[in-house]
Structures are given as C-alpha cells and as structure tokens.
Amino acid sequence: MDVAEGKIKRGRKFDQVLEGAREIFMRDGFEGASVDDIARAAGVSKATLYSYFPDKRLLFMEVATGQCQRQAEECIQSIDPNGPPREVLRKAAERMMRFYLSDFGQAVFRIVVAETARFPGLGREFWEDGPARSREVLIAYFREATARGTLRVEDPGLAADQFTELCKVDLHPRMLMGLGVEAGPAERARVAEGAVEMFLARYGT
C-alpha cells in the first residue's frame, strides 16, 4: 500500500506547501528541516501544514518523489535518440550524478532505505517515479544505438543498470557514509569520464 494513501490531504495550498518544503529539505536535509521553517517558507501556518501532512516523513517523501520525477524528466530530455554514444552517455552521467551526489539526493536514498522495511510501498514508489523511468530511457537508447551499429548491446536492461552503477562509483558511497568527500567539478568529471570510457570499452563498436 502506498505509504501516503489515506494520510495526505490535498487542497488549494497543497502545491504551496510542497514548494516550501522542497526549499527547506534541499537546504537542510530531512533531519535538519524544521516544521517551523517549512511553514514559514511555504507561507502557511503550522496548522495548515499539518492538515495536509501529519507526518514530516510523508511530506519529505512527497517532495522526494516529485524531485525524482524531475530528475527522470531531465534525464529523458538530455538523451538524443540519434546522438553519438559518447555524447549521450556523458550528458546522462552528468544528469544522474547531479542528483545522486546532491545533499537532497543522498537524503532521499537514506530515508528510502531506512523506511522501506516498515513501508514497502515507499521503495516501490521511489523506484517507479525516478530510477525506473531513467532506466527505460537508457534501454530504449541502447536498443536504437545497437540497431544503428553505434553500440553492441546484447542485454539493454543489464547495460542500463551497469552504466547507472558506474556513475555512482567512489563519490556516491563515500558521501553516503559521511566521509567528508568533496564532489567538485573535477571529481565529478573524473567519475563521469571513467563511466563512459568503461561502458564504451565493453559495448562500443
């Protein structure tokens, strides 16, 4: 069952509350975000906020799934079905890393992992709204590129999963563990280039 089912109420200030929450969650993360700050950013009273979202976790996940949808849409828009693999993969890597390495992206990952055991629908909703959609776009591109002869991909689903994981190596796990890793432009470029080069070494023609 959807974790938000039967608990979240919608009204005329629903989107206003979400936008305020998004601003504060992206700035302060889940633990650091206070209900007072969210209500202030949204321009509503705490009573109004609680009337829509009685639990901060529910509010966070509503914002998180919306952000995942945005990330998936950006990935979709960044992929030119007829573009050369190196260019397409580099853009896709940059889009995915921008989300995975952001404070908000890491907070989403931690919350989903922590809460999915109690609320199985949470993980499914997160997956379907973000990673699964991006995955399908990559699969479609790999099939088309293989048909054109610019890639040689026997299992597009596996290749999509492999490329996504290549974009997470080094920086993503260490940042999740709070090891104080800096993910500046140079570090991101290093991982993105490595992901593209390794992928093309396996699937390039």
C-alpha positions as CSV (number, residue, x, y, z in Angstrom):
1,M,0.0,0.0,0.0
2,D,1.2,3.5,-0.8
3,V,2.6,5.0,2.4
4,A,0.8,8.2,1.8
5,E,-2.5,6.6,1.0
6,G,-5.3,7.8,3.3
7,K,-3.0,10.2,5.2
8,I,-2.1,13.1,2.8
9,K,-4.9,15.6,2.1
10,R,-4.9,17.8,-0.9
11,G,-6.2,21.4,-1.0
12,R,-5.6,24.7,-2.6
13,K,-2.4,25.3,-0.7
14,F,-1.0,21.8,-1.3
15,D,1.5,22.8,-4.0
16,Q,2.5,25.9,-2.0
17,V,3.3,23.6,1.0
18,L,5.3,21.3,-1.3
19,E,7.4,24.1,-2.8
20,G,8.2,25.5,0.7
21,A,9.1,22.0,1.9
22,R,11.3,21.4,-1.2
23,E,13.2,24.6,-0.5
24,I,13.9,23.7,3.2
25,F,14.6,20.0,2.6
26,M,17.1,20.8,-0.1
27,R,18.8,23.3,2.1
28,D,18.8,21.5,5.4
29,G,18.1,17.8,4.6
30,F,15.5,15.7,6.4
31,E,16.8,15.8,9.9
32,G,17.8,19.4,9.8
33,A,14.5,20.7,8.4
34,S,12.1,22.1,11.0
35,V,8.4,22.3,10.6
36,D,8.5,25.9,11.6
37,D,11.0,26.7,8.7
38,I,8.9,24.7,6.2
39,A,5.7,26.5,7.2
40,R,7.5,29.9,7.0
41,A,9.0,29.1,3.6
42,A,5.6,27.9,2.3
43,G,3.8,31.0,3.7
44,V,1.3,28.9,5.7
45,S,0.6,28.2,9.4
46,K,1.8,25.1,11.1
47,A,-1.8,24.0,11.5
48,T,-2.3,24.3,7.7
49,L,0.8,22.3,7.1
50,Y,-0.2,19.5,9.5
51,S,-3.7,19.4,7.9
52,Y,-2.0,18.3,4.7
53,F,0.8,16.3,6.1
54,P,0.5,15.0,9.7
55,D,4.0,13.4,9.5
56,K,7.2,15.1,8.3
57,R,8.3,11.8,6.7
58,L,5.2,11.8,4.5
59,L,5.9,15.4,3.4
60,F,9.5,14.5,2.7
61,M,8.6,11.6,0.5
62,E,6.0,13.6,-1.4
63,V,8.7,16.1,-2.2
64,A,11.2,13.3,-2.9
65,T,9.1,11.5,-5.4
66,G,8.4,14.8,-7.1
67,Q,12.1,15.5,-7.3
68,C,12.8,12.0,-8.6
69,Q,10.2,12.7,-11.4
70,R,12.0,15.9,-12.2
71,Q,15.4,14.1,-12.3
72,A,13.9,11.4,-14.6
73,E,12.4,14.0,-16.9
74,E,15.8,15.8,-17.1
75,C,17.5,12.5,-18.0
76,I,14.8,11.9,-20.7
77,Q,15.2,15.3,-22.2
78,S,19.0,15.1,-22.2
79,I,19.1,12.0,-24.3
80,D,19.0,12.5,-28.1
81,P,17.9,9.2,-29.6
82,N,20.0,9.8,-32.6
83,G,23.1,11.2,-30.8
84,P,26.5,9.6,-30.7
85,P,27.0,7.3,-27.7
86,R,29.9,9.2,-26.1
87,E,28.0,12.5,-26.1
88,V,24.7,11.0,-25.0
89,L,26.3,8.9,-22.2
90,R,28.3,11.9,-20.9
91,K,25.1,14.0,-20.6
92,A,23.2,11.2,-19.0
93,A,26.1,10.7,-16.5
94,E,26.1,14.4,-15.6
95,R,22.4,14.4,-15.0
96,M,22.4,11.3,-12.8
97,M,25.4,12.4,-10.8
98,R,23.9,15.8,-10.2
99,F,21.0,14.2,-8.3
100,Y,22.8,11.2,-6.7
101,L,25.6,13.5,-5.3
102,S,23.3,16.3,-4.1
103,D,22.5,16.6,-0.4
104,F,18.9,16.1,-1.2
105,G,19.5,13.0,-3.4
106,Q,21.6,11.4,-0.6
107,A,18.9,12.2,2.0
108,V,16.2,10.6,-0.2
109,F,18.3,7.5,-0.5
110,R,18.9,7.2,3.2
111,I,15.2,7.7,4.1
112,V,14.0,5.2,1.5
113,V,16.5,2.5,2.7
114,A,15.6,3.2,6.4
115,E,11.9,3.2,6.0
116,T,11.2,0.6,3.2
117,A,11.2,-2.3,5.7
118,R,8.3,-0.8,7.5
119,F,6.6,0.7,4.4
120,P,7.3,-1.5,1.4
121,G,5.3,0.9,-0.9
122,L,7.8,3.6,-0.2
123,G,10.7,1.9,-2.1
124,R,8.4,0.9,-4.9
125,E,7.1,4.5,-5.3
126,F,10.6,5.9,-5.2
127,W,11.8,3.4,-7.8
128,E,8.9,3.8,-10.2
129,D,9.0,7.6,-10.1
130,G,12.7,8.0,-10.7
131,P,15.3,5.3,-11.4
132,A,12.9,3.0,-13.3
133,R,11.9,5.8,-15.7
134,S,15.5,6.8,-16.4
135,R,16.4,3.1,-16.8
136,E,13.8,2.7,-19.5
137,V,15.1,5.7,-21.4
138,L,18.6,4.2,-21.4
139,I,17.3,0.8,-22.5
140,A,15.5,2.4,-25.4
141,Y,18.6,4.4,-26.5
142,F,20.8,1.3,-26.3
143,R,18.4,-0.7,-28.5
144,E,18.3,2.1,-31.1
145,A,22.1,2.6,-31.0
146,T,22.6,-1.2,-31.4
147,A,20.2,-1.2,-34.4
148,R,22.2,1.7,-35.9
149,G,25.5,-0.1,-35.3
150,T,27.0,2.6,-32.9
151,L,26.7,0.2,-29.9
152,R,26.7,-3.5,-29.4
153,V,24.4,-4.3,-26.5
154,E,23.0,-7.8,-26.1
155,D,21.1,-7.1,-22.8
156,P,19.9,-3.5,-22.7
157,G,18.5,-3.8,-19.2
158,L,21.8,-5.1,-17.8
159,A,23.7,-2.4,-19.7
160,A,21.5,0.3,-18.3
161,D,22.0,-0.9,-14.7
162,Q,25.7,-1.2,-15.2
163,F,26.0,2.4,-16.6
164,T,24.0,3.7,-13.7
165,E,26.2,2.0,-11.1
166,L,29.4,3.2,-12.9
167,C,28.1,6.8,-12.4
168,K,27.9,6.1,-8.6
169,V,31.4,4.6,-8.0
170,D,33.8,6.2,-5.5
171,L,32.0,9.5,-4.7
172,H,28.5,8.3,-4.0
173,P,29.1,5.6,-1.4
174,R,31.7,7.6,0.4
175,M,29.4,10.6,0.6
176,L,26.6,8.5,1.9
177,M,28.9,7.3,4.7
178,G,29.7,10.8,5.6
179,L,33.4,10.5,4.9
180,G,33.8,14.2,4.0
181,V,34.3,13.7,0.3
182,E,34.3,16.7,-1.9
183,A,32.4,16.2,-5.2
184,G,33.6,19.2,-7.1
185,P,33.6,19.6,-10.9
186,A,37.0,17.8,-11.3
187,E,35.9,14.9,-9.2
188,R,32.6,14.6,-11.0
189,A,34.2,14.8,-14.4
190,R,36.7,12.1,-13.4
191,V,33.9,9.7,-12.5
192,A,31.7,10.6,-15.5
193,E,34.5,10.1,-17.9
194,G,35.5,6.8,-16.3
195,A,31.9,5.6,-16.6
196,V,31.6,6.5,-20.2
197,E,35.1,5.1,-21.2
198,M,34.5,1.8,-19.4
199,F,31.0,1.4,-20.9
200,L,32.2,2.0,-24.4
201,A,35.1,-0.3,-23.9
202,R,32.6,-3.1,-23.3
203,Y,29.7,-2.1,-25.6
204,G,31.3,0.2,-28.2
205,T,31.8,-0.8,-31.8
